[in-house]
Amino acid sequence: MNGSALCGVAEPADFQAAAATAAAAAAAATRANSSSDRDEWSVSECGFMDPEVQRTMRSGSTAEDITLYPLHGWLDVSDEFLAACKELIPGELAQDMMFGLFEAMSAIEIMDPKMDVGMGFDKLDLPPPSFEVAIATGVIKLDNLTPTELIGIFDSLFSCVVSWLEGNSMDQVLFNCLYLHAPSKIKDKALRVFCTAVRNLIVVIKSIIIIAGVNEEEDFQLYGNSALLAAEKAHPGNIFGYLKEVEDELVRKCKQLTSPEDLMSVVHRLRFMRHLFQVIYQVEQMAANDTAEDTISEIYKNLNVASELLPLLRKTIDRGTQPVEGSEAPNPIGFSTRIHDRTQPPSFPRSIKIRDRPASYQFLEEMISRFKYACKVTRNKDYFSALNFFIEYSKKSGQCILSRSVLQSLFTANLRLVHGRMPMKLFLRHSVQAFNSPPVLSPKNSVSADPKVQQQLENFFRYCISLNTFTMFIRICGFNRARQRDKLGRLIENFDAIQVDAARLDSFMNQLANERALEGNELHATALKHSTHFSTWVLYNCFRAMLIYLMSGFELELYAVHEFLYIYWYPYEFLVGFLVSALTRTENILLAQEEYAEHLSKIQANGGTVSKNRKAAKPRKNKKLQRPYRCEIVFYHALLSLCGGMYKAMGALTKDGRVRLPMPTFDNEEVRYNRRFRPFGALTSPPPVSYQEFKSIRDHMMLASVEDLYAVAAKHFDQARNILENIQNPDQEVLDLLQIARTNFVVMNVLARGHQKDVKRQPEFDFSKHSYFPIIKLK
């Protein structure tokens, strides 16, 4: 297309000129016969006289090479085109058999600054220089850089790395630095080594994120200019030595200067890069190491040094060259922001603002803190504690894809071994033993050597690994919060098959216990007869996945206010109660196992016989081992009361006319209900609850007066407040929930006394304190 003229082809030579020919033929026919009122044109009238071309058009086949362009016969149709455009209102699209809504979504709007990269240039702008052109024209320096210039370049590169980790294009935020295009040609040793380190850091970070597999397209862009990512001669394992060598040289120079502050600032940045690179490289290399604990100890030391250097880097930001006001380049030296505009795919370039330097160092400081916290994952030796850790880490890691990927790498170093040494199947076996201590998993118990028992256990844990449900539950906690909900919905369905297999295993153990009892082997019979160890473990993890799925909708703002009623109703009536029941049953099982162990020790002390005068075994004075889940049970009781309070409060507000309801013509509550609880429908335990059951329960609740409902809601919030106040050493979440319970208790009491009875405004639901439970504010 030449200039602003829009052209068509008079005599098309191929199928590619279809659209232009149609426009040209229409214009010619209009000029020849202005009295014609026809709105449609046949294929032959549009210039498609070739029968083969007509058949291709009618069949919808587009096998022709659309990259070819007509070489002759151009006509100017600008006036006709502009006249036709006047008939369209803003936002309206013209539809053609070759251009529908699907093509419009992927089309590039010419001359739109957001989509046409050429519109970003001024007519007087010079083309962006390449690395070679920049050297020839003297735009960049390769040697004799001052400390001020080095500080500015180093700080800008850190900002570019941070912007890349936030999900921006690698080409736009990293390779707009011309020095990264060819670090080996840089003569200044400090700059050359630093740029080489950045180039290798990009490759290592990409490797960690790919192996962890918890990234989505909105989190991180893995692909960029592959030619620029070609490996340098320097191996990543040698980068530490190169950085250390440059540090030592600059430190010796500092000793010879009277004012070495600027040069020491360069040293601090090189040192920080060395420790940061060493941390990330060691995380990537953990896949090949068997001694994960030693590696994590070394990682932690490097993180401490890096965190100590960050305050020094912040204080000296002003010592470096600063960005030019109004320029998009992060530094006046060595950056060309538009160098890759013409090599981008159609979706680029989007408007990107590289993080400023103070904000970038703040990001790095927070990321290092998250790395330190992630190193604690090795302390979790069973699935219960590991899952708690991942859920808590997911809340703190935010949108940093590297932090989430590092945690996955530290936990499952080589995708098959937990903590670098324990197979996943053995880890799950140990986790069940730590959770509720089935006798068949204890090596001290003689029944564990039974071949039938071992075969059944092997089949069960192999089945757990083959379905990948438990592994995926932990991995899902590494995705961003929005994707977690989507993936949990599919994961919950997989729990049903494992529940069936766990119930079958428990049934087999009880059946075998009966057989041993008939044989007179009471010890084996007592050890085998137990109350659903494996089913309880599977159900507990299933309940947790269901609760996270349901409550995350509040965090993602997926629910309308009028939906809060049945969303809080389900955890109150079923889910949280199931969790409390599972943990209470587990504690009772552990208590029974402890009493049974004392019984066995008595038998062994009496030479294999039980004294007739033996009294019942008394429990130990130390109850710590008997109540390992007491804190979780108390916390879930508080959640139960909070859910009950919100459920009753929403019922009262709805009946009082304070909640805006959708018009029945445009809404179907049953459809909404079924969509919200769709993932739970595939489970047999807990059984799905139909909309009719919910409706009958709600209608029964609504029989009470509004004042009584407000009073009952206040009672639930008061119960939650009492429970939370009695928790020792509360964390920030408990304190936030306590404030929510207190505030809502007051609000419900005020409404129960008739406050604002004549004002039917919908209250504000403030989720700023907690993602799942709001503070109800009256307007």
Summary of the structure (lengths in Angstrom):
residues: 779
radius of gyration: 34.4
end to end distance: 59.6
largest distance: 120.4
contacts: 2311
relative contact order: 0.05
helix: 62%
strand: 3%
